[in-house]
């Protein structure tokens, strides 16, 4: 197995699990019980987008010409989430340790995704 396809597969499966958890139980996914209908709707909308991206990543494993697109979407998504979380960290204060950890993990995954994109 190539590094590229292994990384896409891993991230696709991880995205699938994360999206499913967020779609089924967004309050558990964000560790917050007092969310209003608008917040729940937005969380499920983001989870739905994540589900589609994860399914596309997994589909790209059988269509090599789509792998660059899947990896580019992953890089954009990871970068966007990190930027948003860092801005929230500065504007709203320090989040819980899970969110802080996810900022670090996502930041570390960006160059790995870039390496996968550049490998053929």
C-alpha positions, -999 to 999 in steps of 0.1 A, spaced: 0 0 0 13 34 -9 16 62 17 -9 83 -3 -37 57 -4 -31 46 32 -34 82 44 -65 89 23 -81 57 36 -72 64 72 -85 100 70 -116 88 51 -125 63 78 -117 88 106 -139 114 89 -167 88 85 -167 79 122 -165 115 133 -192 126 110 -215 97 120 -210 105 157 -217 142 151 -248 135 130 -263 110 155 -253 128 187 -239 163 183 -242 171 220 -219 142 228 -195 151 200 -189 186 214 -194 175 251 -221 201 256 -257 194 267 -273 228 265 -273 235 228 -301 253 211 -318 241 179 -298 265 158 -265 252 172 -276 216 167 -287 223 132 -253 239 124 -233 211 140 -253 185 120 -248 206 88 -210 206 93 -211 169 101 -231 163 69 -204 181 49 -177 161 67 -196 129 58 -197 137 21 -160 146 21 -151 114 39 -172 93 15 -155 111 -14 -121 104 0 -130 67 3 -144 67 -32 -112 83 -45 -93 52 -34 -108 34 -64 -104 64 -88 -68 75 -87 -76 106 -108 -98 119 -79 -72 115 -52 -56 149 -57 -90 165 -53 -97 145 -21 -63 155 -6 -68 191 -16 -102 191 1 -87 176 32 -59 202 34 -85 230 29 -107 215 56 -79 210 81 -65 245 76 -100 261 78 -109 243 110 -75 252 126 -78 288 116 -114 290 131 -104 273 163 -73 295 167 -94 326 162 -119 313 187 -91 305 211 -79 342 209 -113 358 208 -133 335 232 -106 321 255 -90 287 260 -113 258 251 -113 224 268 -83 201 265 -99 179 238 -103 210 215 -68 222 223 -55 187 214 -75 187 182 -60 220 171 -25 205 175 -34 172 158 -50 190 128 -20 213 125 3 183 124 -19 165 98 -17 195 73 19 188 63 13 151 62 -17 156 38 5 179 18 32 152 15 6 127 5 -7 152 -22 28 156 -36 36 118 -36 24 99 -66 
